[in-house]
Amino acid sequence: MDFALTATQTRRYGEILAEVQKRLTDDAAAMQEKWRVAAELGLTGLCVPTEYGGCGLGAFDTALGLEAFGRGCPDTGLVFSVSAHLLAGAVPIRDFGSADLRRELLPGFATGDLIAANAITEDDAGSDVSRLAVTARHDVDAYVLDGEKSFVSNGPVADLMVTYATTAPNGGFLGISAFAAPAELDGLTPGEPFEKMGLAGCSAARVRFDGCRVPAGYLLGEEGQGSAIFAHAMTWERACLFAAYLGMMDEQLERCIAHARERRQFGRPIGKFQAVAHLIAGMKQRLEGARLLLYRACWLIDEQRSGQVAAAALAKVAVSEAAVANSLDAIQIFGAAGYLVPGGVERYLRDAIPAKLFSGTTEIQREIIAQDVGL
């Protein structure tokens, strides 16, 4: 087993990191401007096929790109926004959209001219997405959608919603269908952006469907295939999106090491005290363990091996829990300075906590893992 990156992968990672550090570190910049820069760097089209203007990367190389993005960009919300657009938006259309739909939408996704949102969560369908209240009924040449999604990342700014609705109320797993719904359709109304604890660079809102007629050509896959499409997209998201948190933790660890070397108490650097040194050692251990699990999940996807779903769940749990634990330790290492907003240390924790919630909670991931081992 070879753990070394290829020369091409190392070069691409370095180039993305350098450009992100150069062009995406201005917190005062407007979100539209940040998104435009991310698109210019190819980040909005990492795994979009080259025939549609994307980079054509597999899961592992997509994850490496997002890892570099997360390491260099202080706005983790922006990284999350782009990742959701790419993995929950472009991937379902890439793999399940018709040829006409791919030609229509994927070029705009790759260039960032079109922003995708993922509309799945409802008030009574968070972890349990098998009983969606949003319905879709076939009417001649369209599907008429009714109901409300409760938490849609990119919802307020999206040009297109990848959404899921019940087409057969008693159909169980086969009762859900997936759609690509253009935001300009009559009857599709995004709400006001939420005020959130973290990930401020990614706007989210409720989205309402009131007799919204989605043309039949915007159905993804076949009717009743929505659950399988969502599971496929979530495997990519859990394996690739969380690489952004690996990058964030890399940058966080660098800051903690530098601070432990520079900050002096009782006549010596605080890194010379075992209490601090062991905190940093624990941060490094969690980070590298999570990295290996995530890389393995991406490798399984690229090799089309079995076990992808459970591997992605393992990686998601490891990365999200490491991000929270390391962020708490970072605040402890910086002391009172880590609690102050201007220092930027506390924002790691605010951005890390939702990682245990989105893309399926930690508890749901453990259910997936338990089922995989036969329980």
VEXDREN-2710 file (C-alpha; in Angstrom, 1 decimal):
% VEXDREN-2710
k/r/px/py/pz
1/MET/0.0/0.0/0.0
2/ASP/1.5/3.3/-1.1
3/PHE/0.7/6.3/1.1
4/ALA/2.7/8.8/-0.9
5/LEU/0.9/11.4/-3.1
6/THR/1.9/11.5/-6.7
7/ALA/3.9/14.5/-8.1
8/THR/0.8/15.7/-9.8
9/GLN/-1.3/15.5/-6.7
10/THR/1.4/17.3/-4.6
11/ARG/1.7/20.0/-7.2
12/ARG/-2.1/20.5/-7.5
13/TYR/-2.4/20.7/-3.7
14/GLY/0.4/23.3/-3.4
15/GLU/-1.0/25.4/-6.2
16/ILE/-4.5/25.5/-4.8
17/LEU/-3.2/26.2/-1.3
18/ALA/-0.9/29.1/-2.5
19/GLU/-3.7/30.7/-4.6
20/VAL/-6.3/30.4/-1.8
21/GLN/-3.9/31.9/0.7
22/LYS/-3.1/34.7/-1.8
23/ARG/-6.7/35.5/-2.9
24/LEU/-9.2/34.3/-0.3
25/THR/-8.0/35.6/3.0
26/ASP/-9.9/39.0/3.0
27/ASP/-12.8/38.5/5.5
28/ALA/-14.2/41.8/4.3
29/ALA/-14.7/40.7/0.7
30/ALA/-18.2/40.2/-0.5
31/MET/-19.4/36.6/-0.7
32/GLN/-20.1/37.0/-4.4
33/GLU/-16.4/38.0/-4.9
34/LYS/-15.1/35.1/-2.9
35/TRP/-17.3/32.7/-4.9
36/ARG/-16.0/34.1/-8.1
37/VAL/-12.4/33.6/-7.0
38/ALA/-13.1/30.0/-5.9
39/ALA/-14.6/29.4/-9.3
40/GLU/-11.6/30.9/-11.1
41/LEU/-9.4/28.4/-9.2
42/GLY/-11.5/25.5/-10.5
43/LEU/-12.9/24.7/-7.0
44/THR/-16.5/24.8/-8.1
45/GLY/-15.8/22.1/-10.8
46/LEU/-13.3/19.8/-9.2
47/CYS/-15.3/16.6/-9.9
48/VAL/-17.3/17.9/-12.9
49/PRO/-16.2/16.0/-16.1
50/THR/-13.8/17.8/-18.4
51/GLU/-16.3/17.7/-21.2
52/TYR/-18.4/20.2/-19.3
53/GLY/-15.5/22.4/-18.3
54/GLY/-14.7/20.8/-15.0
55/CYS/-11.4/19.3/-13.7
56/GLY/-12.7/15.7/-14.1
57/LEU/-11.2/14.6/-10.8
58/GLY/-12.1/11.5/-8.8
59/ALA/-13.1/11.4/-5.2
60/PHE/-9.5/11.3/-3.7
61/ASP/-8.2/14.2/-5.9
62/THR/-11.4/16.2/-5.2
63/ALA/-10.9/15.7/-1.5
64/LEU/-7.2/16.8/-1.8
65/GLY/-8.4/20.0/-3.5
66/LEU/-11.0/20.7/-0.8
67/GLU/-8.3/19.9/1.8
68/ALA/-6.0/22.6/0.4
69/PHE/-9.0/25.0/0.1
70/GLY/-9.9/24.4/3.8
71/ARG/-6.3/24.9/4.9
72/GLY/-5.8/28.1/3.1
73/CYS/-9.2/29.8/3.5
74/PRO/-10.1/31.3/6.9
75/ASP/-13.8/31.3/5.8
76/THR/-14.7/27.7/6.4
77/GLY/-18.3/28.6/5.5
78/LEU/-17.2/29.5/2.0
79/VAL/-15.4/26.1/1.7
80/PHE/-18.6/24.3/2.9
81/SER/-20.7/26.3/0.5
82/VAL/-18.6/25.3/-2.5
83/SER/-18.4/21.7/-1.3
84/ALA/-22.1/21.4/-0.9
85/HIS/-22.6/22.9/-4.4
86/LEU/-20.2/20.4/-5.8
87/LEU/-20.9/17.2/-4.0
88/ALA/-24.7/17.4/-3.2
89/GLY/-25.5/19.4/-6.3
90/ALA/-23.2/18.5/-9.2
91/VAL/-22.6/14.9/-8.3
92/PRO/-26.3/13.8/-8.5
93/ILE/-26.7/15.6/-11.8
94/ARG/-23.4/14.2/-13.2
95/ASP/-24.3/10.7/-12.3
96/PHE/-28.1/10.6/-12.7
97/GLY/-29.1/13.5/-14.9
98/SER/-30.1/13.0/-18.5
99/ALA/-27.6/13.9/-21.2
100/ASP/-29.5/17.1/-22.0
101/LEU/-29.6/18.1/-18.3
102/ARG/-25.9/17.5/-17.9
103/ARG/-25.2/19.6/-20.9
104/GLU/-27.5/22.4/-19.7
105/LEU/-26.3/22.6/-16.0
106/LEU/-22.8/21.2/-15.5
107/PRO/-20.9/23.8/-17.5
108/GLY/-22.4/26.5/-15.3
109/PHE/-21.6/24.5/-12.2
110/ALA/-18.0/24.2/-13.2
111/THR/-17.6/27.9/-13.9
112/GLY/-19.5/28.9/-10.8
113/ASP/-22.0/30.9/-12.8
114/LEU/-24.7/28.5/-11.4
115/ILE/-24.8/27.8/-7.7
116/ALA/-26.4/24.6/-6.5
117/ALA/-28.2/23.9/-3.2
118/ASN/-29.2/20.6/-1.6
119/ALA/-32.8/20.6/-0.4
120/ILE/-33.5/17.4/1.6
121/THR/-34.0/18.3/5.3
122/GLU/-37.5/18.9/6.6
123/ASP/-38.9/19.8/10.0
124/ASP/-39.9/16.1/10.6
125/ALA/-37.3/14.5/8.3
126/GLY/-33.8/15.3/9.5
127/SER/-32.0/12.1/10.2
128/ASP/-35.0/10.1/8.9
129/VAL/-35.3/11.1/5.2
130/SER/-37.5/8.1/4.3
131/ARG/-40.7/10.0/5.1
132/LEU/-40.6/13.3/3.3
133/ALA/-43.6/15.6/3.6
134/VAL/-42.7/17.4/0.4
135/THR/-44.7/15.7/-2.3
136/ALA/-44.3/15.5/-6.1
137/ARG/-47.2/14.4/-8.4
138/HIS/-46.8/13.7/-12.1
139/ASP/-48.9/16.0/-14.2
140/VAL/-48.5/15.6/-18.0
141/ASP/-45.1/17.0/-18.7
142/ALA/-44.1/18.1/-15.2
143/TYR/-43.9/17.1/-11.5
144/VAL/-45.8/19.4/-9.2
145/LEU/-44.0/19.9/-5.9
146/ASP/-45.6/21.0/-2.7
147/GLY/-44.2/21.5/0.8
148/GLU/-41.3/23.0/2.6
149/LYS/-37.6/22.2/3.2
150/SER/-36.4/23.4/6.5
151/PHE/-32.6/23.8/6.1
152/VAL/-31.1/24.4/2.7
153/SER/-27.4/25.3/2.5
154/ASN/-26.9/27.8/-0.3
155/GLY/-30.7/28.2/-0.5
156/PRO/-30.8/32.0/-0.5
157/VAL/-28.3/32.3/-3.3
158/ALA/-28.8/29.1/-5.3
159/ASP/-29.7/29.0/-9.0
160/LEU/-30.8/25.4/-8.7
161/MET/-32.1/23.2/-6.0
162/VAL/-31.4/19.5/-6.0
163/THR/-34.4/18.3/-4.0
164/TYR/-36.1/15.2/-3.0
165/ALA/-39.9/14.5/-2.7
166/THR/-42.3/11.7/-2.1
167/THR/-43.9/10.4/-5.2
168/ALA/-45.3/7.2/-3.7
169/PRO/-46.5/7.7/-0.1
170/ASN/-46.5/3.9/0.6
171/GLY/-43.4/3.2/-1.4
172/GLY/-40.9/3.2/1.4
173/PHE/-37.3/3.3/0.0
174/LEU/-38.7/3.4/-3.6
175/GLY/-41.2/6.2/-2.8
176/ILE/-38.8/9.1/-3.0
177/SER/-37.7/10.8/-6.2
178/ALA/-35.0/13.4/-6.9
179/PHE/-35.3/16.6/-8.9
180/ALA/-33.1/19.4/-10.2
181/ALA/-35.4/22.4/-9.7
182/PRO/-34.3/25.8/-11.2
183/ALA/-34.7/28.5/-8.6
184/GLU/-36.6/30.8/-10.9
185/LEU/-39.6/28.4/-11.2
186/ASP/-42.9/29.8/-10.1
187/GLY/-43.9/28.5/-6.7
188/LEU/-40.3/28.0/-5.5
189/THR/-39.6/30.5/-2.7
190/PRO/-36.4/30.7/-0.6
191/GLY/-36.8/32.2/2.9
192/GLU/-34.6/34.7/4.7
193/PRO/-31.1/33.5/5.6
194/PHE/-30.7/31.9/9.1
195/GLU/-28.5/33.4/11.8
196/LYS/-26.1/30.5/12.6
197/MET/-23.5/29.7/15.2
198/GLY/-20.7/29.2/12.6
199/LEU/-20.1/28.6/8.9
200/ALA/-21.1/32.2/8.3
201/GLY/-19.8/32.2/4.7
202/CYS/-22.5/29.6/3.7
203/SER/-26.0/31.1/3.7
204/ALA/-28.9/28.7/4.5
205/ALA/-32.7/29.1/4.6
206/ARG/-36.0/27.4/4.4
207/VAL/-37.3/26.8/0.8
208/ARG/-41.0/26.5/0.0
209/PHE/-42.6/24.7/-2.9
210/ASP/-46.2/25.8/-3.7
211/GLY/-47.5/24.1/-6.8
212/CYS/-44.1/24.3/-8.3
213/ARG/-44.1/22.7/-11.7
214/VAL/-40.7/21.1/-12.3
215/PRO/-40.4/19.9/-16.0
216/ALA/-40.2/16.1/-16.3
217/GLY/-36.8/16.4/-17.9
218/TYR/-35.4/17.7/-14.6
219/LEU/-36.2/14.4/-12.8
220/LEU/-32.9/12.7/-11.8
221/GLY/-32.7/9.1/-12.6
222/GLU/-36.0/7.2/-12.6
223/GLU/-39.1/7.9/-10.5
224/GLY/-38.6/6.2/-7.1
225/GLN/-34.8/6.3/-7.3
226/GLY/-34.4/9.3/-5.1
227/SER/-33.3/7.5/-2.0
228/ALA/-30.5/5.7/-3.9
229/ILE/-29.4/9.0/-5.5
230/PHE/-29.3/10.8/-2.1
231/ALA/-27.3/7.9/-0.6
232/HIS/-24.8/8.1/-3.5
233/ALA/-24.4/11.9/-3.1
234/MET/-24.0/11.6/0.7
235/THR/-21.2/9.0/0.2
236/TRP/-19.3/11.5/-1.9
237/GLU/-20.1/14.3/0.5
238/ARG/-19.0/12.4/3.6
239/ALA/-15.8/11.2/2.0
240/CYS/-14.8/14.5/0.2
241/LEU/-16.4/17.5/2.0
242/PHE/-14.8/16.6/5.3
243/ALA/-11.3/16.9/3.8
244/ALA/-11.9/20.6/4.2
245/TYR/-11.8/20.1/7.9
246/LEU/-8.6/18.2/7.6
247/GLY/-7.2/21.3/6.0
248/MET/-8.7/23.5/8.7
249/MET/-7.1/21.3/11.4
250/ASP/-3.7/21.4/9.6
251/GLU/-3.7/25.2/9.7
252/GLN/-5.0/25.2/13.3
253/LEU/-2.3/22.8/14.4
254/GLU/0.4/25.0/12.8
255/ARG/-0.9/28.0/14.8
256/CYS/-0.9/26.0/18.0
257/ILE/2.6/24.8/17.5
258/ALA/3.9/28.3/16.7
259/HIS/2.1/29.7/19.8
260/ALA/3.5/27.0/22.0
261/ARG/7.0/27.9/20.8
262/GLU/6.6/31.6/21.2
263/ARG/4.4/32.0/24.3
264/ARG/6.6/31.9/27.5
265/GLN/5.6/31.3/31.1
266/PHE/7.8/30.6/34.1
267/GLY/10.9/31.4/31.9
268/ARG/10.4/28.9/29.1
269/PRO/8.1/28.3/26.1
270/ILE/4.8/26.7/27.1
271/GLY/5.4/23.9/24.6
272/LYS/8.1/22.7/26.9
273/PHE/5.5/21.9/29.5
274/GLN/4.2/18.4/29.2
275/ALA/0.6/19.5/29.7
276/VAL/0.7/21.6/26.5
277/ALA/3.0/19.3/24.5
278/HIS/0.6/16.4/25.1
279/LEU/-2.4/18.4/24.0
280/ILE/-0.7/19.1/20.7
281/ALA/0.4/15.5/20.4
282/GLY/-3.2/14.5/20.8
283/MET/-4.3/17.0/18.2
284/LYS/-1.8/15.5/15.8
285/GLN/-2.9/12.0/16.5
286/ARG/-6.6/12.7/15.9
287/LEU/-5.9/14.6/12.7
288/GLU/-3.7/11.9/11.1
289/GLY/-6.0/9.1/12.1
290/ALA/-9.0/10.9/10.6
291/ARG/-7.0/11.7/7.5
292/LEU/-6.2/8.0/6.8
293/LEU/-9.8/7.0/7.2
294/LEU/-11.0/9.8/4.8
295/TYR/-8.3/8.9/2.2
296/ARG/-9.3/5.3/2.4
297/ALA/-13.0/6.1/1.9
298/CYS/-12.1/8.2/-1.2
299/TRP/-9.9/5.4/-2.5
300/LEU/-12.8/2.9/-2.2
301/ILE/-15.0/5.2/-4.2
302/ASP/-12.5/5.7/-7.0
303/GLU/-11.7/1.9/-7.1
304/GLN/-15.5/1.2/-7.1
305/ARG/-14.9/-1.2/-4.2
306/SER/-17.5/-2.4/-1.8
307/GLY/-17.8/-0.9/1.7
308/GLN/-17.8/2.7/0.5
309/VAL/-20.8/3.7/2.6
310/ALA/-19.5/2.4/5.9
311/ALA/-16.0/3.8/5.1
312/ALA/-17.4/7.2/4.4
313/ALA/-19.4/7.0/7.7
314/LEU/-16.2/6.1/9.6
315/ALA/-14.3/9.0/8.0
316/LYS/-17.1/11.4/8.7
317/VAL/-17.3/10.5/12.4
318/ALA/-13.5/10.6/12.8
319/VAL/-13.0/13.9/11.1
320/SER/-16.0/15.7/12.7
321/GLU/-15.1/14.6/16.2
322/ALA/-11.4/15.4/15.7
323/ALA/-12.4/18.9/14.5
324/VAL/-14.4/19.6/17.6
325/ALA/-11.9/18.1/20.0
326/ASN/-8.9/19.8/18.4
327/SER/-10.8/23.1/18.4
328/LEU/-11.4/22.9/22.1
329/ASP/-7.7/22.0/22.7
330/ALA/-6.7/25.0/20.5
331/ILE/-8.7/27.4/22.7
332/GLN/-7.1/25.8/25.8
333/ILE/-3.6/26.2/24.4
334/PHE/-4.2/29.9/23.6
335/GLY/-5.9/30.5/26.9
336/ALA/-7.9/33.7/27.3
337/ALA/-6.7/34.9/23.9
338/GLY/-8.3/31.8/22.3
339/TYR/-11.7/32.9/23.7
340/LEU/-11.5/36.3/22.0
341/VAL/-13.1/36.7/18.6
342/PRO/-10.4/39.0/17.0
343/GLY/-7.8/36.3/17.5
344/GLY/-9.7/33.9/15.2
345/VAL/-9.1/30.8/17.4
346/GLU/-12.6/30.4/18.7
347/ARG/-14.0/30.4/15.1
348/TYR/-12.5/26.9/14.6
349/LEU/-14.9/25.6/17.2
350/ARG/-17.9/27.5/15.9
351/ASP/-17.2/26.0/12.4
352/ALA/-16.5/22.5/13.7
353/ILE/-19.6/21.9/15.8
354/PRO/-22.0/21.6/12.8
355/ALA/-19.7/19.0/11.3
356/LYS/-21.3/16.5/13.7
357/LEU/-24.7/17.4/12.5
358/PHE/-24.8/17.9/8.7
359/SER/-24.5/15.1/6.1
360/GLY/-26.1/12.9/8.7
361/THR/-25.5/13.2/12.5
362/THR/-22.7/11.3/14.3
363/GLU/-25.4/9.0/15.7
364/ILE/-26.7/8.1/12.2
365/GLN/-23.1/7.4/11.0
366/ARG/-22.7/5.0/13.9
367/GLU/-25.9/3.2/13.0
368/ILE/-24.5/2.8/9.5
369/ILE/-21.2/1.4/10.9
370/ALA/-23.1/-0.9/13.3
371/GLN/-25.2/-2.3/10.4
372/ASP/-22.1/-2.8/8.3
373/VAL/-20.6/-5.1/11.0
374/GLY/-23.8/-7.1/11.2
375/LEU/-25.6/-5.6/14.2
END
